[in-house]
Amino acid sequence: MHPRLPVVAALALALVLPVAHAAQAGGDIPHDQWNAPQKPFRIYGDTWYVGPYGLTSLLVDTGQGLVLFDGDLPESAPVIEAHIRSLGFRVRDVKWILNSHAHSDHAGGIVALQAASGAQVLASAAGKHELELGGADRSDPQYGSAPRYTPLKDVRVVRDGETLQLGHVAITAHDTPGHTAGSTSWTWTSCEGRRCLRIAYADSLSAISAPGYRFTDHPAYVADFRRGIAAVAALPCDILLTPHPDASDFWDRIARRKSPTDVDALVDRQACRDYAAEAGKNLDARLAEERSGGH
């Protein structure tokens, strides 16, 4: 058993800097704001928030090892390590590191976290390719503008719909291409007492690109993007989490908690469908803009 640190009700707002709502785009927000301080805390059951304020990193205690979702920026790695230790866990007990998508703000810190823990990194087949290129994948709409990072080695491929079992936790991978070709969403169930809730870590769905890239020139990619959006809409989803917290209004929901153990403010069984619907509208708007001569 690991000791748990008490968390005050205002923890979500403590030690933070303002972060623009456009964070999901991964565009113009300075790294110091993405990496702004945030105390780690329990989301629900065996699921913990261990990232900085502007970039999500999640920790799940399976009883037989820890699972970490995303490593954020290269400079986020020591922050995440410190958060894991401050919760009473050991970094070397991280067995798996799962990636949402292979941009530097979600994958840049993985190489250091893997070295510190000895964990196995897991991603989709396309995600593995992107991670092993250090983000320099020519299929990525952001290729040429997205920062590169240290390439990873020995990434294990997880198939679409594959369920990974570690300890008492089963985690399912869902291919949700669009933001990148290898974008992956993850679902699992966390329980407190007899109440179990389905948690969806749904990847970014924003249609962001490098200058000069036109989605309309890549109809097969757009078809995959729409498939990814539909997959997110269908996720088992009581609590929605996203790589950029503000993309799913996470901090607003945390602020509405009546206590650190109040989960009702986080529960929204429509959230994944709403998130996907908004992404579909944004993709349609981007395509329409391109057809009218924009981009």
C-alpha positions in Angstrom: 0.0 0.0 0.0 1.2 3.5 -0.8 0.6 6.4 1.5 -1.7 9.1 0.0 -1.2 12.7 0.6 -4.2 14.9 1.5 -5.4 17.2 -1.2 -7.1 20.5 -0.5 -10.3 21.5 -2.3 -8.6 24.4 -4.1 -5.7 22.3 -5.4 -6.7 22.7 -9.0 -6.2 26.4 -8.8 -3.1 26.4 -6.7 0.2 27.6 -8.2 -1.0 28.1 -11.7 -0.6 30.5 -14.5 -3.3 31.4 -17.0 -3.4 29.1 -20.0 -5.3 30.0 -23.2 -8.2 27.8 -24.2 -6.5 27.2 -27.6 -4.0 24.8 -25.9 -5.5 21.8 -27.7 -4.1 23.2 -30.9 -0.6 22.8 -29.6 0.3 26.1 -31.3 1.3 29.4 -29.7 1.3 28.8 -26.0 4.8 29.3 -24.4 6.3 26.2 -22.8 6.5 27.9 -19.5 2.7 28.2 -19.4 2.2 24.7 -20.6 4.6 23.6 -17.9 3.2 25.9 -15.2 3.2 24.4 -11.7 0.3 22.2 -10.5 0.1 20.0 -7.5 -0.7 16.3 -8.2 -4.0 15.0 -7.0 -6.4 12.1 -7.2 -9.0 12.3 -10.0 -10.9 9.2 -8.9 -10.1 5.8 -7.5 -6.7 4.7 -8.7 -6.3 7.5 -11.2 -4.1 10.5 -10.5 -3.2 13.8 -12.2 0.6 14.1 -12.2 1.2 16.6 -15.1 1.9 20.3 -15.0 -1.1 22.7 -15.3 -1.2 23.0 -19.1 -0.4 19.4 -20.2 -2.1 16.2 -18.9 -0.1 13.3 -17.5 -2.0 10.6 -15.7 -0.9 7.9 -13.3 -2.9 4.7 -12.6 -2.0 2.4 -9.7 -2.9 -1.1 -10.8 -1.8 -2.8 -7.6 1.0 -4.5 -9.5 2.7 -1.5 -11.0 2.0 1.9 -12.3 0.8 3.1 -15.7 1.7 6.5 -16.9 -0.1 8.3 -19.7 2.0 10.8 -21.6 5.3 12.4 -20.8 4.5 16.0 -21.9 7.4 18.3 -22.8 11.1 17.3 -22.3 11.2 19.8 -19.4 8.1 18.2 -17.9 9.8 14.9 -17.2 11.4 16.0 -13.8 8.1 17.6 -12.8 6.2 14.4 -13.5 8.8 12.3 -11.6 8.6 14.7 -8.6 4.8 14.5 -8.6 4.9 10.7 -8.7 7.2 10.6 -5.7 5.2 13.3 -3.8 2.2 11.0 -3.9 4.2 8.2 -2.2 4.8 6.2 -5.4 8.2 5.1 -6.8 9.1 6.1 -10.3 10.8 2.7 -10.9 7.3 1.1 -10.3 6.1 2.6 -13.6 5.7 -0.4 -15.8 4.1 1.1 -18.9 4.1 4.5 -20.5 1.2 5.0 -22.9 1.1 7.8 -25.5 -1.8 9.8 -26.8 0.0 11.3 -29.8 3.6 11.8 -30.8 4.0 15.6 -30.6 6.7 17.0 -28.4 4.2 18.4 -25.8 3.0 14.9 -25.0 5.9 12.7 -26.0 9.0 14.8 -25.5 9.4 13.8 -21.9 8.9 10.1 -22.4 12.5 9.2 -23.2 13.7 10.6 -19.8 10.8 9.0 -18.0 11.5 5.7 -19.6 15.1 5.9 -18.6 14.2 6.7 -15.0 11.7 4.0 -14.7 12.7 1.2 -17.1 9.1 1.2 -18.3 7.8 -0.2 -21.6 6.5 2.5 -24.0 3.3 1.6 -25.9 1.6 3.2 -28.8 -0.4 2.4 -32.0 1.6 1.2 -35.0 1.5 4.7 -36.6 2.3 6.2 -33.2 5.4 3.9 -32.8 6.6 5.1 -36.2 6.1 8.8 -35.1 7.8 8.3 -31.7 10.8 6.6 -33.3 11.2 9.5 -35.6 11.1 12.0 -32.7 8.1 13.6 -34.2 9.5 14.1 -37.6 6.8 12.2 -39.5 6.0 13.6 -42.9 2.4 12.3 -42.7 1.7 14.6 -39.8 -0.3 17.7 -40.8 2.1 19.7 -38.5 5.3 18.3 -40.0 7.8 21.1 -40.5 6.3 23.3 -37.7 6.0 20.9 -34.7 9.2 20.7 -32.6 11.2 17.6 -32.7 12.5 15.6 -29.7 14.7 12.7 -28.8 13.5 9.6 -30.8 12.3 6.7 -28.7 13.4 3.1 -29.2 11.7 -0.3 -28.5 8.2 1.0 -28.6 5.6 -1.8 -28.3 2.6 -1.7 -30.7 -0.9 -1.9 -29.3 -3.6 -2.8 -31.7 -6.9 -0.9 -32.1 -9.3 -2.4 -29.5 -6.6 -4.3 -27.7 -7.0 -4.5 -23.9 -3.9 -4.5 -21.7 -4.2 -6.0 -18.2 -1.9 -5.0 -15.4 -2.9 -5.9 -11.8 -6.6 -5.1 -11.4 -6.8 -2.6 -14.2 -7.7 -3.3 -17.8 -6.8 -0.5 -20.3 -8.2 -0.5 -23.9 -6.5 1.2 -26.8 -8.6 3.0 -29.4 -7.2 4.3 -32.7 -8.4 7.8 -33.1 -6.4 9.2 -36.1 -6.7 12.8 -37.1 -4.6 15.2 -35.0 -1.8 12.8 -36.0 -2.0 9.5 -37.9 -1.0 7.6 -34.8 -3.4 9.3 -32.3 -4.7 6.9 -29.7 -7.3 7.2 -27.0 -7.4 5.0 -23.9 -10.2 3.8 -21.7 -10.2 2.1 -18.3 -12.4 1.8 -15.2 -11.6 3.2 -11.8 -13.5 2.3 -8.7 -14.0 3.7 -5.2 -15.9 1.2 -3.0 -18.8 -0.1 -5.1 -18.9 2.8 -7.5 -17.0 2.3 -10.7 -16.6 4.9 -13.4 -15.4 4.6 -17.0 -12.5 7.0 -17.7 -11.7 8.1 -21.3 -8.4 9.7 -22.1 -9.4 11.0 -25.5 -6.7 12.3 -27.8 -6.7 15.8 -29.3 -9.1 16.1 -32.3 -8.1 19.6 -33.6 -7.4 20.0 -37.3 -4.2 21.9 -36.9 -1.5 22.0 -39.5 1.8 23.5 -40.6 1.5 26.5 -43.0 0.7 25.4 -46.5 -0.8 22.0 -45.5 -4.3 21.5 -46.9 -6.5 18.7 -45.5 -8.5 18.8 -48.8 -5.4 17.6 -50.6 -5.4 14.4 -48.5 -8.9 12.9 -48.7 -7.8 9.5 -47.3 -6.4 11.3 -44.2 -9.7 13.2 -43.8 -11.6 10.0 -44.0 -9.4 8.6 -41.2 -9.9 11.8 -39.2 -13.6 11.3 -39.4 -13.2 7.7 -38.3 -11.2 8.9 -35.3 -13.8 11.5 -34.4 -16.5 8.8 -34.6 -14.4 6.5 -32.4 -14.1 9.1 -29.7 -17.9 9.7 -29.8 -18.4 5.9 -29.1 -15.9 5.6 -26.2 -17.1 4.3 -22.8 -17.0 7.6 -21.1 -18.2 8.7 -17.6 -15.2 11.0 -17.1 -13.5 12.7 -20.1 -9.8 13.6 -19.9 -7.8 15.1 -22.7 -4.1 15.8 -23.4 -4.7 19.5 -23.0 -6.9 19.8 -19.9 -8.7 22.9 -21.0 -9.8 21.2 -24.2 -12.3 19.3 -22.0 -12.9 22.1 -19.5 -11.1 20.0 -16.9 -10.0 22.8 -14.6 -13.5 24.3 -14.6 -14.9 21.0 -13.6 -12.3 20.5 -10.9 -13.1 24.0 -9.6 -16.7 22.9 -9.2 -15.8 20.1 -6.9 -17.4 20.5 -3.4 -14.4 18.6 -1.9 -11.3 16.8 -3.2 -13.3 13.5 -3.1 -16.4 14.9 -5.0 -16.4 13.2 -8.4 -19.9 14.2 -9.5 -18.5 17.5 -10.9 -16.3 15.4 -13.2 -19.0 13.0 -14.4 -20.6 13.8 -17.8 -21.7 10.8 -19.8 -22.3 13.0 -22.8 -18.8 14.5 -22.7 -17.1 12.3 -25.3 -20.0 12.7 -27.8 -19.9 16.5 -27.3 -16.2 16.6 -27.6 -16.4 14.6 -30.9 -19.3 16.7 -32.2 -17.3 19.9 -31.7 -14.3 18.4 -33.5 -16.4 17.4 -36.4 -17.8 20.9 -36.8 -14.2 22.3 -36.5 -13.0 19.9 -39.2 -15.9 20.8 -41.5 -15.1 24.5 -41.0 -11.4 23.9 -41.8 -12.3 22.1 -45.0 -14.8 24.8 -46.0 -12.2 27.4 -45.4 -9.7 25.6 -47.6 -12.2 25.2 -50.4 -13.0 28.9 -50.3 -9.3 29.7 -50.8 -8.1 29.9 -47.3 -4.8 28.2 -46.1 
